[in-house]
Amino acid sequence: MRHNFGTVSENVDVVVLGAGISGLCLAHRVARAGRAVLVLESAARAGGCVRTERQPADFWFEMGAHTLYNSYGSLLAIIDDLGLRDRILTRRKAPWRLQVEGKLRSIPSQLSLPELFTSAWHAFSERKQGRTVADYYGRLVGRENWKRVFSPLFAAVPSQSADNFPAEILFKRRPRRKDIPRSYTFAGGIQTLTDRIAAQPGITLRTSATAHALTRRDGHFVVEIANGDRILARRLALAVPAPEAASLLASLAPEVATALARISVANIESVGVVAEARNLRLPRLAGIVPVDDTFFSVVTRDVVPDDHLRAFTFHFRAGMPLDRRIDRICAVAGLDRGQLVCVATHTTSLPSLSLGHAAIAEEIDRRLPGTGLYITGNYFGGLAIEDCSLRSAKEAARLLAEAI
C-alpha cells in the first residue's frame, strides 16, 4: 500500500475523499481507465465499514461487514480485475439463533405458524414502493411475528431499527454467479479486498488526512487538509457519510449540501473479542440476534473455523461505556474477562433511511452533472456492499465521460 505524505501538485486527475468500499471501488474504476487517483482517508487505515482485525498472530475476524455473496456482480468484476479469485474462502454453514429471555432459541421455534400461514398470501399482492419495512414485511409475516421475530432480525442488518426504512432498500434479488460460492470471504478477511484495491497502480492512498475545506480556483478543486496541505484536482469525488459531505459542500455546492443534510446516520459501536475454543460452551453459530438487549447482533467467525480460537463481534447500541459492553459480552458468551485473548473496538456510521429517501437521492443526482463533483456511498441504492459498488461504478462512468 503506497502512501504519499507530501503536498500533492496539480497533476492529480482525481481526488477521492474516503477510503471505504465506496471510495475504493470508484478509485479502482477510474484508475483502471488510466487516471491518476489520490484517495484521502481521515482514519489511520482504509476500509471504512470493512474492518478486519488481524490479531492474535495468524488469526483474523471481522469488525464491520462480515459476508460477501455471489450475487454481487459489480464487486466480483473488481475481484476478477485484481486476480483475487484464489483468495476466496467459502463460509461454512452454521445456524443463527435468537436470544429470548437470556436463552438461545431457533428462529422457527419463535414463530406463530398459524399467523404466518394466514399472512403469507399477501406476498402475491403487496408492493414495496412507498412502504416502510415494518409495514410491508409485517403484512407478509403477521404483526405479532414481525414484532417478536422479524423486527429484531431486520435490525441486525444495519445495527439499528429498520422498521421505518423504505422497504425497497433491503434484500434485493440479484443474479447469482454459479462459479462463486453463495457466501464467501477472503483468506485474511474482507479487508484483503480493500487493501488490494488501495495498493494497485494508479491509486495513491493517504491516511490520517482529514479534509476540512473545499474551494475552487482556476478550474481546479482545492482540498485543504487539516495539516495545512492544499491539494488541487480537476475532479473531486466524495465517499464519506452524508452529514460530512453536506458540511464540506455547504459553500461549494449548497443545494447538494442541503439534500445531503436531510440524510440521518446512526453510529455503530462494535466490540470484537477472541477466546480459546476450549473455554467456550457456546455452540458453534453464525450469529445471535437478541429480541431485546443492549446490542443488535453478535456475528461469529465460526463460519471460517479455527482449531484453537473463536471470535465474536458484538454490534452495540450507541452510548454504552466500554466496560459495560465487555461485561455484557462475557455474560452472553459465558466467559471471564481473563479468558479474553484480545478485545478490539470499532465505531462507524450507517445511514438511517426513511420514506422519501429516493427523492433525496434523485435531487442529489439532478444537481451533480457538470459540477466536476461525484458522490458515492451507502446512502443511494442501499446499504449492501454491492449497492456501494454499483453506485461507484455509475459515478466513475460519469466522471470518465465528463473528463473526455
N, C-alpha and C positions, 0 to 999 in steps of 0.2 A: 504494500500500500504506500503510495507516494504522497508526501506532504510537502507543501511549499509555504514557508513561514515568512517570506519576504513580501514586499508590496508588489502587486501584480500590475503589469503595464497594460496599455490599450489594445494589445494584440489578442486579448482573450475574446473569443467569439461569444461565449455564453457563460453567464454566472447562474448557478442554481443554489438557492437558499434552502437548506435542509437536506440531510443525507439519510432520511428514512427510505423505505422501499419506494415511495412515490418519486422522490427526487432522484434516486439512483436509477430507477427504470427510465425516467426521462433522459438523464445524463447518458445512459447506455445507448439509447436510440440515436441521440444527437451525435455522440462520439463515433458511433458506427458509420454515420454518414460523412465523417471526415472533419467534423467541427471540434475545436478545442473547447473543453468544458472545465470550468472551475466550480467545484462544489464546496460550499461553506456550511459547516455544521457547528452549532453552538456547543454541543456536548463534546465530551472527551473522545468519543468514538462514534462511528457511523452505525446506523441500524434503525434508530427510532423505535417503532413498535416491534421491530425484530431485535431481540436481545438474547443472545446465547451466552450463558455463564459457563466458563470453562475452568472449573475447579471442583474438587482437587485434581491433581495431575491425571491426565488421560481420561477424565470424566467431564461430561457436559450436560447441561439441562437448559430448558427454555424459560425465560422470564417474561416474554411477550407472546408473539404469535407462536403457536405450537404445531400447526399442521398445514401441509400443502396437499392439493388434490389434483387428480389427473384431468379435472375439468378446467384447470387454469391454463387455457391455451395460450394467452398472451404471455404469461410468465414462462411457460415451457419453451416458447420461442427464444426467450433470453437465455434460459438454461442451456438450450442447444447451441446458441451462439457462443457461449462460454465453455462448451465442452464439459459440462458438469454431470452428464448422464451417469457416468461411472461412480459418482459420489452419492447417488440416490440410495436411501435406505427405506425399505418397506416398514411401515409401522405395524407391529403385531396387534392382533385383535385383543381387546380387553374391555370389560364392561364398565359402564358408567353407573353410579349409584346416587340415589337421593339420600340426603341426611334428614331424617324426620325425628324430631324429639331426641336427638343425640344418637340415633341408631341408623345404620346403613340399610336402605331398602331398595329393592329393584324398582325400576320405573313402572313396569306394568302392574306391580302389586299395589300401587297408589292410585291407580285409575279406577274411576267408576265406568265399568264396561257398558252397562245399560245406557248411561248418558252419552258415551262415545258413539255407540251404535245409532242412537236416535238423532245425533247431531251430524254424523258423517255425510249424510245426503247433501248437506249444504255445499260440499266440495264441488258439486256439479253446477251450482248456480251463483256462488259468491264470486266477486271480483275484488282484486286487491286495491285497484286505483281509488284514491280518495279515502282509504280506510286506515285506521290505526292497526298495529299488530294485535293488540288485545281484542279489538272489535272483530277483525277478520278471522283470526285463528280461534278466538273464543267461540265464534259461531260454529266452527268446524268440529271442535272437540267437546263443547259444552262449557258453560260458565264455571261450574264447580271444578271440573278437570283443569280448566285454564288457571284458576286461582291456586289450586292445590299442587299442580304438577308443572304445567307448561309455562306459566309466567316465570317461575324460578329458572327453568331450563333455558328460556329465551334470554333472561337477564344474564346468564352465564356467558353468552356470546360476546356482548360489548362491555361486560362488567359494569352494568348499570341497568336500571329498569328499562326494558324495551317496550313496555306496554303502549307508549304513545309514539313510537317510531312509525313512520309510514310503512305499511305492510309490504310494499313492493321492494323495499330496501334489502330485506333479509331473504336468504335461502332461494337463490335464483337457480333456475335449471339451465345447465350449460352442457355442450357436447363433451364427452369423455374421450381421452386418448387411451386406446386399448394397449398400447405398448408401454404404458407407465403404470405403476401401482396406484390403486384407487386413492390411498392416502399415504403420504411419504414425508420424509425429512432428508437431511444430508448427514453423511459422516462428519462429525464435528458440529452438527446443529444447523439451523436455518441461516445463521449468520455466515456460514460458509458461502452462501449465495451473495449476500450484500458485500462481504469482503472481496469476493472475486470481481464483482461489478466495479467497485471503487478502485481496484488495482489495475484495471485494463488500460491499454494505451489510449491517449486522448482525454483521459479524465485525471484531474488533479484534485485531491481531497485535502481540504484544510480544516482540521478540527479545532475545537475551542475558539471558534471565530464567530462571534455574535454580531450580526448586522443590526445596527441601531438607527440608521437613517438611510433613506433612498432619495436621490435627486436626479435631475437630468441636466446635461451640459454638452453642448455642441454635438447633439445626436447620439450621445452615449448615456447610459445609466451610470451613476456614481453610487457605489455601495460603500458606506462608511462603517468600518469595523470598530468594535469597542476599544481596540488597542491603538486607534488613530490612523490605521491604513485606509487608503481610498482606492477602491478597485473600479476600473472602468470596463464596461462591456456594452456591445450593441444590443444584446438580447438578455432579458432577465426573467428567470423562472422562479416562482415561489412554491415551495413544497413544505410549508410549515403550517401549524394549526391555524384555523380560521381567525381567531382573535389576534394572533401575532401578525398574520398577513394584513388584517384590517388596520392595525396600528402602523405598520410600515408604509402602507399605501395611502394613509389619510390625506397627505398633501399631494402626492404624485398622481393618484387616481381616486379621487374622493367618492365617486359614485360606485366604483367597485368596492372600495373600503366599506361603504355604508351597507352594501349587500352582505359582505363577509361578516360584518359585526352582528348580523342577525343570527349567526350560527353559534350555538352554545357548545361548550365542551364539558366533559367530566374527567376529573383526574383519577387515574387508576394507580393505587399504591400496592405493589406486588412484593411479596416476600418469598424467596425460594430457600429451601433447606435440603441438605443431604444427610442421610444417616446410613449406617451399616445395615444391610438387609437382615442380618441375624438378630438385630434389636427390634425388629418390627413385626407385630402381629397382624397389622392391616393387610388384608388380601391384596393381590395384585390387581390394579384397577387402571382404567384410562383416566378417571377423574371422579370427583364428588361435587354434587350441587346441593347446597343446603336449601331447605324450604324457608327458613328464617334464621339468619345468623349475621355475623359481622363481616363475612366475606361472601363473594358471589360464586366462587368456584375454587376447586383445587384441581390442578392438572398435574399428572404424574409423568415420570419418564419410564414407567413400566412398559410402555409400548415399544421401547428400544431397551430391552432388559440388559442388566449388567449382573455379573455373578456375585458382586460384593456390595454394591451401593445402590440406593434408591433415592430419588429426588422428588420433591413435592413443591409446586408453586401455588401459593395462595393469592388470589386477587381480591383485595380488601376494599371495603367502602372507605372513602377518604376521611382523614382526620383522626384516626386511631393511633395512639402512641405505639412506637415500635415494640416496646417491652410487652404491652398487652397483646399485640399481634403475635409475638413469639409464644406467649403463654397459650393463646388460642390454638396455634399450630400444634404445640406439644400435646394439648388436650385431645385434639382430633386425631392426631397420628399415634397417640399412646407412647410418647417419648418424654424423657427428661432432657432438660437443656444440655446437660453434659454429654448426651448421646448425639448431639448435632455436630456433624463433621464440619459443616460450613453453613453460613447464613448470608444470603445476598438480598439486596433490595433494589427496586427499580420503580420509578414513577414516570408515567406517561399520560397522555391525554387522548381521548377519543371523542368524536363529535356526538352530541346529544340531539338527534334529529327528530323533527315533528312534522305533522301535516303541513303542507305548503312549502316543504323544503325544495321540491323540484322547481318551483317558481323562482326561488333564490338562486339556484344553480343556473337556470336559464338566464336570469338577469346578469349574472357574472359573465356568462359566455357571450351575451349580446354586446357587452361593452369592451371586451378584450381585443377583438381583431383590430389591427392597425396600430396598437399601442406599443408593440415590442415587448409586452408583458405576457407571461404564460403562467397559469396557476394549476397546480395539481394537488391531489391529496385524497384522503379517505372520506371527504365530505361532498363528493359529487355523485357517482353511481352507486356507492355503497362502501361498507367498511372492510370487505374482504380484500386480501392481498391482490386477487385477480382484478377487482374493481379499481384498485390503485394503479395496477399495471396498464389496464385498458385506458384509464384517464390519461396517464402519462404518455401512452402511445399516441393518443389523439392530439395532445398538446405538442408533442415532439414533431408530429407530421405537420401541424400548423406552423410551428416555428421554422421548420426547414422549407416549407413552401413560401413563407413570407420573407425568408432570408435570401431567396434567389435574386 
